Amino acid sequence: MTMTYRKFIDMKASCFIPGKVLDEFFRIIDILKKSHDRGGTLTIDIHELLKDLRDLSR
């Protein structure tokens, strides 16, 4: 997310983070937390999670 909002931060402008981005971020955190609780086994491909997150930063 830093890359997405860096230009606004550098200009000392306020940046708005849409709810969709926050929802996706918390969804990914929840998946990772559940995976950790199960002993570290992911039921979803980590590359898919990262791709979803990168897509939101554009």
PDB file of N, H, CA, C and O in Angstrom:
ATOM      1  N   MET A   1       0.819  -1.180   0.000  1.00  0.00           N
ATOM      2  CA  MET A   1       0.000   0.000   0.000  1.00  0.00           C
ATOM      3  C   MET A   1       0.871   1.255   0.000  1.00  0.00           C
ATOM      4  O   MET A   1       0.435   2.324  -0.427  1.00  0.00           O
ATOM      5  N   THR A   2       2.079   1.116   0.472  1.00  0.00           N
ATOM      6  H   THR A   2       2.433   0.248   0.819  1.00  0.00           H
ATOM      7  CA  THR A   2       2.967   2.272   0.518  1.00  0.00           C
ATOM      8  C   THR A   2       3.166   2.859  -0.867  1.00  0.00           C
ATOM      9  O   THR A   2       3.153   4.078  -1.038  1.00  0.00           O
ATOM     10  N   MET A   3       3.350   1.990  -1.862  1.00  0.00           N
ATOM     11  H   MET A   3       3.360   0.999  -1.723  1.00  0.00           H
ATOM     12  CA  MET A   3       3.565   2.488  -3.226  1.00  0.00           C
ATOM     13  C   MET A   3       2.350   3.264  -3.717  1.00  0.00           C
ATOM     14  O   MET A   3       2.491   4.269  -4.415  1.00  0.00           O
ATOM     15  N   THR A   4       1.181   2.807  -3.360  1.00  0.00           N
ATOM     16  H   THR A   4       1.067   1.991  -2.794  1.00  0.00           H
ATOM     17  CA  THR A   4      -0.045   3.450  -3.817  1.00  0.00           C
ATOM     18  C   THR A   4      -0.204   4.852  -3.252  1.00  0.00           C
ATOM     19  O   THR A   4      -0.596   5.773  -3.969  1.00  0.00           O
ATOM     20  N   TYR A   5       0.096   5.015  -1.984  1.00  0.00           N
ATOM     21  H   TYR A   5       0.415   4.267  -1.402  1.00  0.00           H
ATOM     22  CA  TYR A   5      -0.176   6.274  -1.313  1.00  0.00           C
ATOM     23  C   TYR A   5       1.053   7.144  -1.107  1.00  0.00           C
ATOM     24  O   TYR A   5       0.942   8.239  -0.555  1.00  0.00           O
ATOM     25  N   ARG A   6       2.219   6.684  -1.539  1.00  0.00           N
ATOM     26  H   ARG A   6       2.309   5.795  -1.987  1.00  0.00           H
ATOM     27  CA  ARG A   6       3.466   7.422  -1.323  1.00  0.00           C
ATOM     28  C   ARG A   6       3.402   8.829  -1.902  1.00  0.00           C
ATOM     29  O   ARG A   6       3.852   9.774  -1.255  1.00  0.00           O
ATOM     30  N   LYS A   7       2.852   8.993  -3.111  1.00  0.00           N
ATOM     31  H   LYS A   7       2.487   8.225  -3.637  1.00  0.00           H
ATOM     32  CA  LYS A   7       2.822  10.330  -3.721  1.00  0.00           C
ATOM     33  C   LYS A   7       1.986  11.304  -2.888  1.00  0.00           C
ATOM     34  O   LYS A   7       2.324  12.484  -2.789  1.00  0.00           O
ATOM     35  N   PHE A   8       0.901  10.814  -2.292  1.00  0.00           N
ATOM     36  H   PHE A   8       0.627   9.856  -2.373  1.00  0.00           H
ATOM     37  CA  PHE A   8       0.070  11.672  -1.452  1.00  0.00           C
ATOM     38  C   PHE A   8       0.779  12.008  -0.142  1.00  0.00           C
ATOM     39  O   PHE A   8       0.701  13.134   0.349  1.00  0.00           O
ATOM     40  N   ILE A   9       1.466  11.020   0.412  1.00  0.00           N
ATOM     41  H   ILE A   9       1.529  10.105   0.014  1.00  0.00           H
ATOM     42  CA  ILE A   9       2.202  11.242   1.659  1.00  0.00           C
ATOM     43  C   ILE A   9       3.324  12.239   1.433  1.00  0.00           C
ATOM     44  O   ILE A   9       3.532  13.136   2.250  1.00  0.00           O
ATOM     45  N   ASP A  10       4.054  12.090   0.325  1.00  0.00           N
ATOM     46  H   ASP A  10       3.885  11.362  -0.339  1.00  0.00           H
ATOM     47  CA  ASP A  10       5.147  13.011   0.009  1.00  0.00           C
ATOM     48  C   ASP A  10       4.650  14.445  -0.173  1.00  0.00           C
ATOM     49  O   ASP A  10       5.355  15.396   0.165  1.00  0.00           O
ATOM     50  N   MET A  11       3.434  14.599  -0.709  1.00  0.00           N
ATOM     51  H   MET A  11       2.862  13.826  -0.984  1.00  0.00           H
ATOM     52  CA  MET A  11       2.862  15.933  -0.905  1.00  0.00           C
ATOM     53  C   MET A  11       2.193  16.451   0.371  1.00  0.00           C
ATOM     54  O   MET A  11       1.642  17.552   0.395  1.00  0.00           O
ATOM     55  N   LYS A  12       2.251  15.640   1.426  1.00  0.00           N
ATOM     56  H   LYS A  12       2.699  14.746   1.407  1.00  0.00           H
ATOM     57  CA  LYS A  12       1.601  15.955   2.702  1.00  0.00           C
ATOM     58  C   LYS A  12       0.095  16.187   2.522  1.00  0.00           C
ATOM     59  O   LYS A  12      -0.517  17.013   3.198  1.00  0.00           O
ATOM     60  N   ALA A  13      -0.465  15.434   1.594  1.00  0.00           N
ATOM     61  H   ALA A  13       0.032  14.763   1.044  1.00  0.00           H
ATOM     62  CA  ALA A  13      -1.901  15.496   1.340  1.00  0.00           C
ATOM     63  C   ALA A  13      -2.574  14.317   2.047  1.00  0.00           C
ATOM     64  O   ALA A  13      -1.961  13.273   2.266  1.00  0.00           O
ATOM     65  N   SER A  14      -3.793  14.500   2.382  1.00  0.00           N
ATOM     66  H   SER A  14      -4.292  15.348   2.204  1.00  0.00           H
ATOM     67  CA  SER A  14      -4.547  13.420   2.999  1.00  0.00           C
ATOM     68  C   SER A  14      -4.874  12.373   1.941  1.00  0.00           C
ATOM     69  O   SER A  14      -5.226  12.719   0.813  1.00  0.00           O
ATOM     70  N   CYS A  15      -4.763  11.117   2.293  1.00  0.00           N
ATOM     71  H   CYS A  15      -4.477  10.836   3.209  1.00  0.00           H
ATOM     72  CA  CYS A  15      -5.100  10.064   1.331  1.00  0.00           C
ATOM     73  C   CYS A  15      -6.265   9.247   1.880  1.00  0.00           C
ATOM     74  O   CYS A  15      -6.353   8.981   3.079  1.00  0.00           O
ATOM     75  N   PHE A  16      -7.134   8.866   0.989  1.00  0.00           N
ATOM     76  H   PHE A  16      -7.062   9.083   0.015  1.00  0.00           H
ATOM     77  CA  PHE A  16      -8.349   8.147   1.333  1.00  0.00           C
ATOM     78  C   PHE A  16      -8.148   6.678   0.998  1.00  0.00           C
ATOM     79  O   PHE A  16      -7.745   6.343  -0.116  1.00  0.00           O
ATOM     80  N   ILE A  17      -8.426   5.805   1.948  1.00  0.00           N
ATOM     81  H   ILE A  17      -8.753   6.077   2.853  1.00  0.00           H
ATOM     82  CA  ILE A  17      -8.329   4.369   1.703  1.00  0.00           C
ATOM     83  C   ILE A  17      -9.756   3.836   1.614  1.00  0.00           C
ATOM     84  O   ILE A  17     -10.464   3.783   2.619  1.00  0.00           O
ATOM     85  N   PRO A  18     -10.178   3.441   0.415  1.00  0.00           N
ATOM     86  CA  PRO A  18     -11.549   2.959   0.241  1.00  0.00           C
ATOM     87  C   PRO A  18     -11.837   1.721   1.090  1.00  0.00           C
ATOM     88  O   PRO A  18     -10.943   0.923   1.374  1.00  0.00           O
ATOM     89  N   GLY A  19     -13.082   1.581   1.483  1.00  0.00           N
ATOM     90  H   GLY A  19     -13.808   2.229   1.253  1.00  0.00           H
ATOM     91  CA  GLY A  19     -13.497   0.436   2.280  1.00  0.00           C
ATOM     92  C   GLY A  19     -13.203  -0.887   1.609  1.00  0.00           C
ATOM     93  O   GLY A  19     -12.909  -1.871   2.288  1.00  0.00           O
ATOM     94  N   LYS A  20     -13.277  -0.930   0.284  1.00  0.00           N
ATOM     95  H   LYS A  20     -13.516  -0.131  -0.267  1.00  0.00           H
ATOM     96  CA  LYS A  20     -13.005  -2.168  -0.450  1.00  0.00           C
ATOM     97  C   LYS A  20     -11.574  -2.636  -0.194  1.00  0.00           C
ATOM     98  O   LYS A  20     -11.325  -3.829  -0.021  1.00  0.00           O
ATOM     99  N   VAL A  21     -10.645  -1.696  -0.171  1.00  0.00           N
ATOM    100  H   VAL A  21     -10.847  -0.727  -0.311  1.00  0.00           H
ATOM    101  CA  VAL A  21      -9.241  -2.035   0.076  1.00  0.00           C
ATOM    102  C   VAL A  21      -9.079  -2.551   1.502  1.00  0.00           C
ATOM    103  O   VAL A  21      -8.408  -3.559   1.727  1.00  0.00           O
ATOM    104  N   LEU A  22      -9.686  -1.871   2.453  1.00  0.00           N
ATOM    105  H   LEU A  22     -10.231  -1.052   2.270  1.00  0.00           H
ATOM    106  CA  LEU A  22      -9.596  -2.308   3.848  1.00  0.00           C
ATOM    107  C   LEU A  22     -10.241  -3.675   4.046  1.00  0.00           C
ATOM    108  O   LEU A  22      -9.698  -4.515   4.763  1.00  0.00           O
ATOM    109  N   ASP A  23     -11.393  -3.907   3.417  1.00  0.00           N
ATOM    110  H   ASP A  23     -11.834  -3.224   2.834  1.00  0.00           H
ATOM    111  CA  ASP A  23     -12.060  -5.205   3.518  1.00  0.00           C
ATOM    112  C   ASP A  23     -11.160  -6.317   2.994  1.00  0.00           C
ATOM    113  O   ASP A  23     -11.044  -7.371   3.620  1.00  0.00           O
ATOM    114  N   GLU A  24     -10.529  -6.091   1.858  1.00  0.00           N
ATOM    115  H   GLU A  24     -10.623  -5.235   1.349  1.00  0.00           H
ATOM    116  CA  GLU A  24      -9.649  -7.101   1.266  1.00  0.00           C
ATOM    117  C   GLU A  24      -8.421  -7.327   2.147  1.00  0.00           C
ATOM    118  O   GLU A  24      -7.986  -8.464   2.334  1.00  0.00           O
ATOM    119  N   PHE A  25      -7.871  -6.251   2.683  1.00  0.00           N
ATOM    120  H   PHE A  25      -8.225  -5.328   2.532  1.00  0.00           H
ATOM    121  CA  PHE A  25      -6.715  -6.355   3.567  1.00  0.00           C
ATOM    122  C   PHE A  25      -7.056  -7.203   4.794  1.00  0.00           C
ATOM    123  O   PHE A  25      -6.288  -8.088   5.171  1.00  0.00           O
ATOM    124  N   PHE A  26      -8.206  -6.933   5.415  1.00  0.00           N
ATOM    125  H   PHE A  26      -8.830  -6.215   5.108  1.00  0.00           H
ATOM    126  CA  PHE A  26      -8.603  -7.700   6.593  1.00  0.00           C
ATOM    127  C   PHE A  26      -8.964  -9.139   6.234  1.00  0.00           C
ATOM    128  O   PHE A  26      -8.763 -10.042   7.045  1.00  0.00           O
ATOM    129  N   ARG A  27      -9.492  -9.366   5.031  1.00  0.00           N
ATOM    130  H   ARG A  27      -9.654  -8.633   4.372  1.00  0.00           H
ATOM    131  CA  ARG A  27      -9.780 -10.738   4.581  1.00  0.00           C
ATOM    132  C   ARG A  27      -8.486 -11.540   4.505  1.00  0.00           C
ATOM    133  O   ARG A  27      -8.431 -12.689   4.944  1.00  0.00           O
ATOM    134  N   ILE A  28      -7.451 -10.931   3.949  1.00  0.00           N
ATOM    135  H   ILE A  28      -7.496  -9.997   3.593  1.00  0.00           H
ATOM    136  CA  ILE A  28      -6.168 -11.612   3.813  1.00  0.00           C
ATOM    137  C   ILE A  28      -5.548 -11.866   5.188  1.00  0.00           C
ATOM    138  O   ILE A  28      -5.000 -12.940   5.435  1.00  0.00           O
ATOM    139  N   ILE A  29      -5.634 -10.888   6.071  1.00  0.00           N
ATOM    140  H   ILE A  29      -6.079 -10.015   5.870  1.00  0.00           H
ATOM    141  CA  ILE A  29      -5.112 -11.078   7.428  1.00  0.00           C
ATOM    142  C   ILE A  29      -5.847 -12.226   8.121  1.00  0.00           C
ATOM    143  O   ILE A  29      -5.226 -13.031   8.816  1.00  0.00           O
ATOM    144  N   ASP A  30      -7.161 -12.305   7.937  1.00  0.00           N
ATOM    145  H   ASP A  30      -7.666 -11.652   7.373  1.00  0.00           H
ATOM    146  CA  ASP A  30      -7.948 -13.377   8.539  1.00  0.00           C
ATOM    147  C   ASP A  30      -7.518 -14.741   7.998  1.00  0.00           C
ATOM    148  O   ASP A  30      -7.385 -15.696   8.764  1.00  0.00           O
ATOM    149  N   ILE A  31      -7.301 -14.840   6.689  1.00  0.00           N
ATOM    150  H   ILE A  31      -7.410 -14.065   6.066  1.00  0.00           H
ATOM    151  CA  ILE A  31      -6.843 -16.093   6.084  1.00  0.00           C
ATOM    152  C   ILE A  31      -5.497 -16.503   6.674  1.00  0.00           C
ATOM    153  O   ILE A  31      -5.296 -17.668   7.016  1.00  0.00           O
ATOM    154  N   LEU A  32      -4.579 -15.550   6.792  1.00  0.00           N
ATOM    155  H   LEU A  32      -4.743 -14.603   6.514  1.00  0.00           H
ATOM    156  CA  LEU A  32      -3.256 -15.854   7.335  1.00  0.00           C
ATOM    157  C   LEU A  32      -3.334 -16.246   8.813  1.00  0.00           C
ATOM    158  O   LEU A  32      -2.616 -17.143   9.254  1.00  0.00           O
ATOM    159  N   LYS A  33      -4.202 -15.578   9.576  1.00  0.00           N
ATOM    160  H   LYS A  33      -4.785 -14.849   9.218  1.00  0.00           H
ATOM    161  CA  LYS A  33      -4.350 -15.915  10.997  1.00  0.00           C
ATOM    162  C   LYS A  33      -4.910 -17.324  11.161  1.00  0.00           C
ATOM    163  O   LYS A  33      -4.410 -18.097  11.978  1.00  0.00           O
ATOM    164  N   LYS A  34      -5.941 -17.665  10.391  1.00  0.00           N
ATOM    165  H   LYS A  34      -6.347 -17.038   9.727  1.00  0.00           H
ATOM    166  CA  LYS A  34      -6.519 -19.008  10.469  1.00  0.00           C
ATOM    167  C   LYS A  34      -5.490 -20.056  10.064  1.00  0.00           C
ATOM    168  O   LYS A  34      -5.426 -21.135  10.652  1.00  0.00           O
ATOM    169  N   SER A  35      -4.689 -19.732   9.058  1.00  0.00           N
ATOM    170  H   SER A  35      -4.741 -18.855   8.580  1.00  0.00           H
ATOM    171  CA  SER A  35      -3.630 -20.642   8.626  1.00  0.00           C
ATOM    172  C   SER A  35      -2.625 -20.865   9.751  1.00  0.00           C
ATOM    173  O   SER A  35      -2.206 -21.995  10.002  1.00  0.00           O
ATOM    174  N   HIS A  36      -2.244 -19.795  10.419  1.00  0.00           N
ATOM    175  H   HIS A  36      -2.584 -18.877  10.215  1.00  0.00           H
ATOM    176  CA  HIS A  36      -1.290 -19.892  11.533  1.00  0.00           C
ATOM    177  C   HIS A  36      -1.865 -20.747  12.656  1.00  0.00           C
ATOM    178  O   HIS A  36      -1.154 -21.558  13.249  1.00  0.00           O
ATOM    179  N   ASP A  37      -3.150 -20.567  12.949  1.00  0.00           N
ATOM    180  H   ASP A  37      -3.728 -19.908  12.468  1.00  0.00           H
ATOM    181  CA  ASP A  37      -3.807 -21.334  14.011  1.00  0.00           C
ATOM    182  C   ASP A  37      -3.873 -22.825  13.680  1.00  0.00           C
ATOM    183  O   ASP A  37      -3.912 -23.658  14.586  1.00  0.00           O
ATOM    184  N   ARG A  38      -3.887 -23.168  12.382  1.00  0.00           N
ATOM    185  H   ARG A  38      -3.856 -22.492  11.646  1.00  0.00           H
ATOM    186  CA  ARG A  38      -3.918 -24.567  11.948  1.00  0.00           C
ATOM    187  C   ARG A  38      -2.517 -25.151  11.798  1.00  0.00           C
ATOM    188  O   ARG A  38      -2.365 -26.278  11.326  1.00  0.00           O
ATOM    189  N   GLY A  39      -1.518 -24.417  12.185  1.00  0.00           N
ATOM    190  H   GLY A  39      -1.642 -23.502  12.569  1.00  0.00           H
ATOM    191  CA  GLY A  39      -0.160 -24.936  12.087  1.00  0.00           C
ATOM    192  C   GLY A  39       0.588 -24.462  10.862  1.00  0.00           C
ATOM    193  O   GLY A  39       1.637 -25.014  10.531  1.00  0.00           O
ATOM    194  N   GLY A  40       0.078 -23.458  10.186  1.00  0.00           N
ATOM    195  H   GLY A  40      -0.775 -23.010  10.455  1.00  0.00           H
ATOM    196  CA  GLY A  40       0.791 -22.873   9.059  1.00  0.00           C
ATOM    197  C   GLY A  40       0.414 -23.415   7.696  1.00  0.00           C
ATOM    198  O   GLY A  40       1.100 -23.128   6.715  1.00  0.00           O
ATOM    199  N   THR A  41      -0.662 -24.193   7.606  1.00  0.00           N
ATOM    200  H   THR A  41      -1.219 -24.425   8.404  1.00  0.00           H
ATOM    201  CA  THR A  41      -1.080 -24.754   6.325  1.00  0.00           C
ATOM    202  C   THR A  41      -2.095 -23.836   5.656  1.00  0.00           C
ATOM    203  O   THR A  41      -3.174 -23.587   6.194  1.00  0.00           O
ATOM    204  N   LEU A  42      -1.736 -23.335   4.472  1.00  0.00           N
ATOM    205  H   LEU A  42      -0.859 -23.538   4.035  1.00  0.00           H
ATOM    206  CA  LEU A  42      -2.654 -22.472   3.721  1.00  0.00           C
ATOM    207  C   LEU A  42      -3.566 -23.318   2.850  1.00  0.00           C
ATOM    208  O   LEU A  42      -3.120 -24.282   2.228  1.00  0.00           O
ATOM    209  N   THR A  43      -4.847 -22.958   2.805  1.00  0.00           N
ATOM    210  H   THR A  43      -5.209 -22.175   3.310  1.00  0.00           H
ATOM    211  CA  THR A  43      -5.779 -23.656   1.922  1.00  0.00           C
ATOM    212  C   THR A  43      -5.897 -22.932   0.590  1.00  0.00           C
ATOM    213  O   THR A  43      -6.576 -23.407  -0.321  1.00  0.00           O
ATOM    214  N   ILE A  44      -5.239 -21.785   0.475  1.00  0.00           N
ATOM    215  H   ILE A  44      -4.688 -21.399   1.215  1.00  0.00           H
ATOM    216  CA  ILE A  44      -5.270 -20.997  -0.751  1.00  0.00           C
ATOM    217  C   ILE A  44      -3.828 -20.724  -1.165  1.00  0.00           C
ATOM    218  O   ILE A  44      -2.937 -20.651  -0.318  1.00  0.00           O
ATOM    219  N   ASP A  45      -3.605 -20.576  -2.443  1.00  0.00           N
ATOM    220  H   ASP A  45      -4.329 -20.636  -3.131  1.00  0.00           H
ATOM    221  CA  ASP A  45      -2.267 -20.310  -2.957  1.00  0.00           C
ATOM    222  C   ASP A  45      -1.809 -18.920  -2.523  1.00  0.00           C
ATOM    223  O   ASP A  45      -2.516 -17.934  -2.734  1.00  0.00           O
ATOM    224  N   ILE A  46      -0.634 -18.845  -1.922  1.00  0.00           N
ATOM    225  H   ILE A  46      -0.060 -19.646  -1.750  1.00  0.00           H
ATOM    226  CA  ILE A  46      -0.105 -17.567  -1.432  1.00  0.00           C
ATOM    227  C   ILE A  46       0.064 -16.564  -2.568  1.00  0.00           C
ATOM    228  O   ILE A  46      -0.084 -15.360  -2.360  1.00  0.00           O
ATOM    229  N   HIS A  47       0.374 -17.051  -3.765  1.00  0.00           N
ATOM    230  H   HIS A  47       0.495 -18.029  -3.934  1.00  0.00           H
ATOM    231  CA  HIS A  47       0.533 -16.154  -4.911  1.00  0.00           C
ATOM    232  C   HIS A  47      -0.793 -15.488  -5.276  1.00  0.00           C
ATOM    233  O   HIS A  47      -0.813 -14.341  -5.724  1.00  0.00           O
ATOM    234  N   GLU A  48      -1.892 -16.203  -5.084  1.00  0.00           N
ATOM    235  H   GLU A  48      -1.875 -17.135  -4.720  1.00  0.00           H
ATOM    236  CA  GLU A  48      -3.214 -15.620  -5.332  1.00  0.00           C
ATOM    237  C   GLU A  48      -3.513 -14.509  -4.323  1.00  0.00           C
ATOM    238  O   GLU A  48      -4.046 -13.459  -4.681  1.00  0.00           O
ATOM    239  N   LEU A  49      -3.164 -14.754  -3.065  1.00  0.00           N
ATOM    240  H   LEU A  49      -2.731 -15.607  -2.775  1.00  0.00           H
ATOM    241  CA  LEU A  49      -3.372 -13.719  -2.046  1.00  0.00           C
ATOM    242  C   LEU A  49      -2.587 -12.459  -2.380  1.00  0.00           C
ATOM    243  O   LEU A  49      -3.116 -11.349  -2.313  1.00  0.00           O
ATOM    244  N   LEU A  50      -1.325 -12.641  -2.740  1.00  0.00           N
ATOM    245  H   LEU A  50      -0.896 -13.542  -2.795  1.00  0.00           H
ATOM    246  CA  LEU A  50      -0.486 -11.489  -3.058  1.00  0.00           C
ATOM    247  C   LEU A  50      -0.973 -10.781  -4.314  1.00  0.00           C
ATOM    248  O   LEU A  50      -0.920  -9.554  -4.396  1.00  0.00           O
ATOM    249  N   LYS A  51      -1.447 -11.544  -5.290  1.00  0.00           N
ATOM    250  H   LYS A  51      -1.490 -12.541  -5.223  1.00  0.00           H
ATOM    251  CA  LYS A  51      -1.966 -10.950  -6.528  1.00  0.00           C
ATOM    252  C   LYS A  51      -3.200 -10.099  -6.218  1.00  0.00           C
ATOM    253  O   LYS A  51      -3.338  -8.988  -6.730  1.00  0.00           O
ATOM    254  N   ASP A  52      -4.087 -10.622  -5.383  1.00  0.00           N
ATOM    255  H   ASP A  52      -3.975 -11.525  -4.967  1.00  0.00           H
ATOM    256  CA  ASP A  52      -5.282  -9.864  -4.994  1.00  0.00           C
ATOM    257  C   ASP A  52      -4.897  -8.546  -4.340  1.00  0.00           C
ATOM    258  O   ASP A  52      -5.494  -7.507  -4.622  1.00  0.00           O
ATOM    259  N   LEU A  53      -3.910  -8.590  -3.477  1.00  0.00           N
ATOM    260  H   LEU A  53      -3.425  -9.434  -3.248  1.00  0.00           H
ATOM    261  CA  LEU A  53      -3.469  -7.386  -2.784  1.00  0.00           C
ATOM    262  C   LEU A  53      -2.818  -6.404  -3.749  1.00  0.00           C
ATOM    263  O   LEU A  53      -3.057  -5.200  -3.659  1.00  0.00           O
ATOM    264  N   ARG A  54      -2.002  -6.902  -4.667  1.00  0.00           N
ATOM    265  H   ARG A  54      -1.807  -7.881  -4.739  1.00  0.00           H
ATOM    266  CA  ARG A  54      -1.364  -6.021  -5.658  1.00  0.00           C
ATOM    267  C   ARG A  54      -2.404  -5.381  -6.563  1.00  0.00           C
ATOM    268  O   ARG A  54      -2.283  -4.205  -6.906  1.00  0.00           O
ATOM    269  N   ASP A  55      -3.424  -6.136  -6.952  1.00  0.00           N
ATOM    270  H   ASP A  55      -3.522  -7.092  -6.673  1.00  0.00           H
ATOM    271  CA  ASP A  55      -4.469  -5.592  -7.824  1.00  0.00           C
ATOM    272  C   ASP A  55      -5.180  -4.412  -7.167  1.00  0.00           C
ATOM    273  O   ASP A  55      -5.578  -3.470  -7.852  1.00  0.00           O
ATOM    274  N   LEU A  56      -5.339  -4.455  -5.870  1.00  0.00           N
ATOM    275  H   LEU A  56      -5.016  -5.220  -5.314  1.00  0.00           H
ATOM    276  CA  LEU A  56      -6.011  -3.362  -5.166  1.00  0.00           C
ATOM    277  C   LEU A  56      -5.152  -2.110  -5.076  1.00  0.00           C
ATOM    278  O   LEU A  56      -5.675  -1.009  -4.900  1.00  0.00           O
ATOM    279  N   SER A  57      -3.851  -2.267  -5.195  1.00  0.00           N
ATOM    280  H   SER A  57      -3.426  -3.161  -5.338  1.00  0.00           H
ATOM    281  CA  SER A  57      -2.970  -1.105  -5.054  1.00  0.00           C
ATOM    282  C   SER A  57      -2.870  -0.298  -6.342  1.00  0.00           C
ATOM    283  O   SER A  57      -2.182   0.723  -6.374  1.00  0.00           O
ATOM    284  N   ARG A  58      -3.528  -0.725  -7.383  1.00  0.00           N
ATOM    285  H   ARG A  58      -4.087  -1.554  -7.357  1.00  0.00           H
ATOM    286  CA  ARG A  58      -3.471   0.006  -8.655  1.00  0.00           C
ATOM    287  C   ARG A  58      -4.637   0.918  -8.826  1.00  0.00           C
ATOM    288  O   ARG A  58      -4.740   1.605  -9.842  1.00  0.00           O
TER     289      ARG A  58
END
